[in-house]
Amino acid sequence: MKNQTKGVLYALTTTLFWGFLAIALKVAVQVIEPFTIVWFRFTMAFTFLLVFFIITDRKQLRILTKPPLKLIFASLALGINYIGFMLGVKYTSPSNAQVIIQIGPILLAIAGIVLFREKIRKRQIVGFAIVVIGFALFYSQQLKGMFLTHANFNMGVLLTMMGAVAWTAYAILQKYLVRDYPPQTLNLFLFGLPALLYLPLANFENLGSLSIGWWGMLIFLGANTIIAYGGMSAALKYLDANKVSTIIINNPIITFLAMAAFSFFNVGWIEHEKFSPLVWLGAALFIGGAFVVIRSGKR
């Protein structure tokens, strides 16, 4: 198998798992508290990497005792990203949160221009304009047509935006850190610190009363973190970063199609979403504009 094919398959794996992540979070939050979900996701991912390095290369564990300052801030930012997205899904919907969280890669593209002196192109300016139009249309239609409690919806949007900004901060710091450290070594600390910080907020009584089915859902969410981030790291090994980004940014499409299918078949285990033609148009413009911004960036 060619390296490019491997990279595409790894990126598609990440896209698939992130596409269903918001849906799984929306289902899980019906029974499990948001902070407990976030704590479990970080803890499972950290435990997996910890065992991996104990078996394969214990020298990598030094990062836990002597982390660089940038890594500490990156880990805090990732922790904020997870809870922002989690609460955004809770107060709005999977499709809405998936679209809004794409602000993160767009802000990263802007950071590349401002911080890393990457050259801005005319196509990127056009892409930014399309993003703004798409967001305005999508937001107004979702607010008008779907949600009765505007306050909760607005709160969810703001929390998701907070998560997107935090992800951008994490990604910028990660860009500096990967010059000196292997990505999975960084992930060990990135997952470990939030797992420790969210520990006092986890509801263990809630976990103790879960059925096998709900434990299966929690394990899927933890595995989602491991597989999605692992797939992205592997994809970056075989493909240029901009190519990986243009594949991964399509994950909201999977969420939209899945939620539309659930509504069509009238499934009862998740709240249905109503998509007007203008909602589809706004989402398409937003994702398309983001695609142009990222794809036009410097390699």
Backbone torsions as a table, in degrees:
resi	resn	phi	psi	omega
1	MET	NA	132.6	-179.2
2	LYS	-68.3	151.9	-179.4
3	ASN	-59.9	-39.2	-179.7
4	GLN	-63.5	-39.3	177.8
5	THR	-64.6	-41.9	176.9
6	LYS	-59.6	-45.6	-179.7
7	GLY	-60.5	-42.9	179.3
8	VAL	-63.6	-42.6	-179.3
9	LEU	-65.2	-40.6	177.8
10	TYR	-64.8	-43.1	179.5
11	ALA	-65.0	-39.4	177.8
12	LEU	-65.3	-34.8	176.5
13	THR	-62.1	-45.4	177.2
14	THR	-61.1	-44.3	-179.8
15	THR	-60.3	-43.9	-179.1
16	LEU	-63.4	-46.8	-177.1
17	PHE	-68.6	-39.6	176.6
18	TRP	-70.3	-28.5	178.0
19	GLY	-64.3	-34.1	-179.6
20	PHE	-96.3	-5.7	-177.4
21	LEU	-61.2	-49.7	-177.0
22	ALA	-61.8	-35.9	178.7
23	ILE	-65.5	-46.0	179.5
24	ALA	-63.5	-37.8	177.5
25	LEU	-63.9	-41.1	-179.4
26	LYS	-63.9	-37.2	178.0
27	VAL	-71.0	-45.7	-175.9
28	ALA	-64.4	-36.2	-175.3
29	VAL	-70.3	-9.9	174.4
30	GLN	-66.5	-26.4	-175.1
31	VAL	-122.3	-32.4	-173.8
32	ILE	-110.6	138.6	-177.2
33	GLU	-68.9	146.2	-175.5
34	PRO	-54.9	-47.1	-177.5
35	PHE	-66.2	-31.1	177.4
36	THR	-68.1	-40.8	177.9
37	ILE	-61.9	-47.6	-178.3
38	VAL	-63.4	-43.7	178.5
39	TRP	-59.8	-43.7	-177.5
40	PHE	-65.9	-40.5	-179.8
41	ARG	-60.9	-47.1	179.3
42	PHE	-65.8	-42.4	-176.4
43	THR	-65.1	-43.4	-179.9
44	MET	-64.9	-43.0	179.7
45	ALA	-64.6	-42.9	179.2
46	PHE	-63.5	-44.6	-179.0
47	THR	-61.3	-41.8	179.1
48	PHE	-60.1	-48.2	-179.6
49	LEU	-68.1	-36.7	179.4
50	LEU	-60.8	-48.5	178.7
51	VAL	-62.6	-40.7	179.8
52	PHE	-58.8	-46.6	-177.8
53	PHE	-74.8	-30.6	175.3
54	ILE	-62.0	-36.7	-178.7
55	ILE	-79.5	-39.6	-169.6
56	THR	-101.2	-40.1	-173.4
57	ASP	-160.1	89.5	-174.3
58	ARG	-69.5	-18.9	178.9
59	LYS	-62.0	-26.5	-179.8
60	GLN	-68.6	-16.5	-179.9
61	LEU	-70.8	-13.6	179.7
62	ARG	-60.3	-24.7	-179.1
63	ILE	-60.8	-23.6	-178.7
64	LEU	-73.6	-27.8	-177.4
65	THR	-100.1	-25.3	-179.9
66	LYS	-131.3	65.4	-179.6
67	PRO	-79.2	143.4	173.5
68	PRO	-68.2	155.3	-176.5
69	LEU	-60.7	-38.9	178.9
70	LYS	-59.6	-36.6	-179.1
71	LEU	-67.9	-36.9	177.7
72	ILE	-62.7	-46.5	179.5
73	PHE	-66.7	-37.2	177.8
74	ALA	-63.2	-40.2	179.6
75	SER	-66.1	-41.3	177.0
76	LEU	-62.8	-40.7	179.3
77	ALA	-64.4	-40.6	178.8
78	LEU	-65.6	-36.5	176.7
79	GLY	-63.0	-39.4	176.9
80	ILE	-67.8	-39.0	177.8
81	ASN	-58.3	-46.1	-177.4
82	TYR	-63.4	-46.0	-177.0
83	ILE	-74.3	-33.1	176.6
84	GLY	-62.4	-45.6	178.7
85	PHE	-66.8	-40.6	179.9
86	MET	-59.9	-48.3	-179.8
87	LEU	-71.3	-31.4	175.3
88	GLY	-62.2	-42.3	176.2
89	VAL	-63.4	-40.6	-178.2
90	LYS	-62.9	-45.5	-173.3
91	TYR	-88.6	-13.7	176.9
92	THR	-121.9	-108.2	-178.4
93	SER	-156.5	162.9	178.9
94	PRO	-57.9	-45.3	-177.5
95	SER	-65.5	-43.1	-179.8
96	ASN	-62.0	-47.8	-178.5
97	ALA	-63.3	-37.1	-179.2
98	GLN	-66.1	-35.9	178.2
99	VAL	-71.5	-48.5	-175.3
100	ILE	-64.2	-35.8	-176.6
101	ILE	-67.0	-17.5	178.1
102	GLN	-69.3	-6.8	172.0
103	ILE	-59.3	-29.3	-179.4
104	GLY	-57.9	-56.6	177.7
105	PRO	-60.3	-32.7	178.3
106	ILE	-66.3	-44.9	177.2
107	LEU	-63.4	-33.3	177.8
108	LEU	-65.4	-38.2	176.8
109	ALA	-63.1	-40.3	177.2
110	ILE	-64.8	-40.8	178.4
111	ALA	-61.8	-36.4	178.0
112	GLY	-61.0	-36.2	179.4
113	ILE	-73.6	-42.9	-174.1
114	VAL	-80.2	-47.6	-172.2
115	LEU	-90.2	-38.9	-173.5
116	PHE	-103.9	10.4	173.4
117	ARG	58.5	30.0	176.2
118	GLU	-74.1	144.3	-175.7
119	LYS	-75.2	128.0	176.6
120	ILE	-83.7	140.5	-177.7
121	ARG	-114.6	161.0	-179.1
122	LYS	-61.1	-37.7	179.1
123	ARG	-62.1	-34.2	178.4
124	GLN	-67.7	-39.6	177.1
125	ILE	-61.4	-42.8	176.3
126	VAL	-61.6	-43.0	179.2
127	GLY	-60.5	-42.5	177.5
128	PHE	-60.4	-42.0	179.9
129	ALA	-63.7	-41.4	178.6
130	ILE	-64.3	-39.8	178.6
131	VAL	-59.2	-46.1	-178.5
132	VAL	-62.3	-45.5	179.5
133	ILE	-63.5	-46.4	-179.6
134	GLY	-62.5	-42.3	179.1
135	PHE	-63.3	-44.7	-179.3
136	ALA	-60.6	-43.5	-179.5
137	LEU	-68.0	-46.3	-179.0
138	PHE	-62.6	-47.2	-177.9
139	TYR	-62.3	-46.6	-176.8
140	SER	-64.5	-39.3	-178.9
141	GLN	-71.7	-39.7	177.1
142	GLN	-64.5	-42.6	-179.4
143	LEU	-65.3	-38.8	-175.7
144	LYS	-78.9	-41.9	-167.6
145	GLY	-99.7	-14.6	-169.9
146	MET	-120.5	-37.0	-169.7
147	PHE	-108.7	129.9	179.5
148	LEU	-82.5	-35.7	-179.3
149	THR	-97.2	94.2	-176.0
150	HIS	-64.3	-32.6	-178.3
151	ALA	-62.6	-45.1	178.7
152	ASN	-64.0	-40.8	-180.0
153	PHE	-63.1	-47.4	179.1
154	ASN	-62.0	-39.5	177.5
155	MET	-62.0	-43.4	179.3
156	GLY	-62.0	-41.0	178.5
157	VAL	-63.7	-45.0	-179.7
158	LEU	-64.6	-39.5	179.0
159	LEU	-67.1	-38.6	177.0
160	THR	-66.0	-40.5	175.7
161	MET	-61.0	-41.0	176.9
162	MET	-59.2	-42.5	177.4
163	GLY	-63.0	-37.9	179.3
164	ALA	-66.8	-43.0	178.4
165	VAL	-63.8	-41.4	179.1
166	ALA	-64.2	-39.0	178.1
167	TRP	-63.0	-38.6	178.4
168	THR	-61.6	-44.1	177.8
169	ALA	-61.3	-43.7	177.3
170	TYR	-59.6	-45.6	-176.4
171	ALA	-66.2	-39.0	178.4
172	ILE	-63.1	-46.8	179.4
173	LEU	-65.1	-37.7	178.3
174	GLN	-63.2	-35.2	179.3
175	LYS	-61.0	-37.2	176.4
176	TYR	-74.4	-41.4	-171.7
177	LEU	-70.3	-34.9	-175.9
178	VAL	-68.4	-9.8	175.1
179	ARG	-68.9	-26.2	-174.1
180	ASP	-118.6	-14.1	-175.9
181	TYR	-133.8	147.7	173.8
182	PRO	-65.2	143.4	-176.8
183	PRO	-56.3	-43.4	-177.0
184	GLN	-70.6	-28.5	174.1
185	THR	-65.6	-41.6	175.8
186	LEU	-62.9	-41.8	-179.1
187	ASN	-61.0	-32.4	179.1
188	LEU	-56.7	-47.2	178.7
189	PHE	-76.4	-38.3	-178.8
190	LEU	-58.2	-36.7	178.0
191	PHE	-84.8	-31.5	-173.2
192	GLY	-71.3	-44.1	-178.0
193	LEU	-63.8	-48.4	176.9
194	PRO	-62.1	-35.1	176.9
195	ALA	-58.9	-39.2	178.9
196	LEU	-71.6	-42.8	-176.3
197	LEU	-70.0	-34.0	-179.5
198	TYR	-84.6	-7.3	-178.3
199	LEU	-55.4	-45.9	-179.8
200	PRO	-65.8	-18.4	-177.2
201	LEU	-94.3	-7.2	179.9
202	ALA	-76.9	139.8	-179.3
203	ASN	-99.2	98.2	-175.8
204	PHE	-77.1	-23.3	174.2
205	GLU	-65.0	-40.0	176.9
206	ASN	-61.9	-43.1	179.8
207	LEU	-65.4	-36.6	-177.9
208	GLY	-67.5	-21.0	-178.1
209	SER	-98.2	4.6	-176.9
210	LEU	-76.0	146.9	175.3
211	SER	-80.3	173.5	179.5
212	ILE	-61.7	-38.4	-179.8
213	GLY	-61.7	-43.1	179.7
214	TRP	-71.4	-32.4	174.0
215	TRP	-65.2	-36.3	175.4
216	GLY	-61.2	-39.4	177.2
217	MET	-64.1	-43.9	179.0
218	LEU	-61.7	-43.6	179.9
219	ILE	-63.8	-38.0	176.4
220	PHE	-61.0	-42.1	-180.0
221	LEU	-64.6	-39.5	176.7
222	GLY	-67.1	-43.4	178.6
223	ALA	-64.9	-32.3	178.5
224	ASN	-58.9	-42.1	178.4
225	THR	-61.7	-46.5	-177.6
226	ILE	-65.2	-48.7	-174.2
227	ILE	-70.9	-43.6	-176.9
228	ALA	-65.2	-47.8	180.0
229	TYR	-70.2	-34.7	176.0
230	GLY	-65.1	-41.4	177.9
231	GLY	-63.9	-39.3	179.4
232	MET	-66.2	-42.5	178.4
233	SER	-62.0	-42.3	179.3
234	ALA	-67.2	-38.7	179.3
235	ALA	-62.3	-39.5	-179.8
236	LEU	-66.6	-19.9	177.8
237	LYS	-72.3	-30.9	-173.6
238	TYR	-110.0	-15.0	-177.4
239	LEU	-129.3	157.3	172.2
240	ASP	-64.1	149.5	-177.0
241	ALA	-59.3	-38.4	-177.9
242	ASN	-68.4	-30.9	177.7
243	LYS	-71.0	-40.2	176.8
244	VAL	-61.9	-43.3	-178.7
245	SER	-62.4	-40.2	-177.7
246	THR	-70.0	-22.3	174.7
247	ILE	-81.4	-47.7	-173.7
248	ILE	-67.1	-32.5	-175.5
249	ILE	-67.8	-9.2	178.2
250	ASN	-84.4	2.7	-177.3
251	ASN	-60.7	-29.0	175.8
252	PRO	-61.9	-25.9	178.8
253	ILE	-62.4	-40.7	177.8
254	ILE	-62.3	-42.6	179.4
255	THR	-61.9	-46.2	-179.9
256	PHE	-60.5	-48.0	-177.8
257	LEU	-64.5	-40.2	179.5
258	ALA	-65.4	-45.2	179.9
259	MET	-65.6	-36.5	176.4
260	ALA	-64.0	-39.9	178.7
261	ALA	-66.6	-41.0	178.9
262	PHE	-62.4	-40.1	177.9
263	SER	-67.4	-40.6	-179.3
264	PHE	-62.9	-41.9	-179.1
265	PHE	-89.0	1.3	173.5
266	ASN	57.1	47.1	177.8
267	VAL	-69.0	149.1	-172.9
268	GLY	-101.8	-4.8	-173.2
269	TRP	-94.6	3.9	175.0
270	ILE	-146.8	144.7	179.1
271	GLU	-65.5	132.8	-176.0
272	HIS	-76.6	153.7	175.2
273	GLU	-115.8	143.0	178.1
274	LYS	-106.7	124.4	-177.7
275	PHE	-114.7	109.0	173.8
276	SER	-79.8	163.8	177.3
277	PRO	-56.0	-34.5	-179.4
278	LEU	-71.5	-31.9	175.3
279	VAL	-64.6	-46.5	177.0
280	TRP	-59.3	-42.7	-179.2
281	LEU	-64.4	-45.8	179.6
282	GLY	-61.1	-43.8	178.9
283	ALA	-63.9	-42.2	-179.5
284	ALA	-63.7	-42.1	178.4
285	LEU	-64.3	-43.0	-179.1
286	PHE	-62.2	-51.3	-177.9
287	ILE	-66.8	-40.6	178.5
288	GLY	-63.3	-42.2	177.7
289	GLY	-64.3	-41.4	177.6
290	ALA	-62.7	-38.5	177.3
291	PHE	-59.4	-44.6	-179.7
292	VAL	-64.6	-42.2	-179.5
293	VAL	-60.8	-47.2	-176.0
294	ILE	-75.2	-43.3	-176.4
295	ARG	-67.2	-26.4	-178.2
296	SER	-86.8	-4.3	-176.5
297	GLY	-71.2	165.2	179.2
298	LYS	-69.5	142.1	-179.6
299	ARG	-65.6	NA	NA
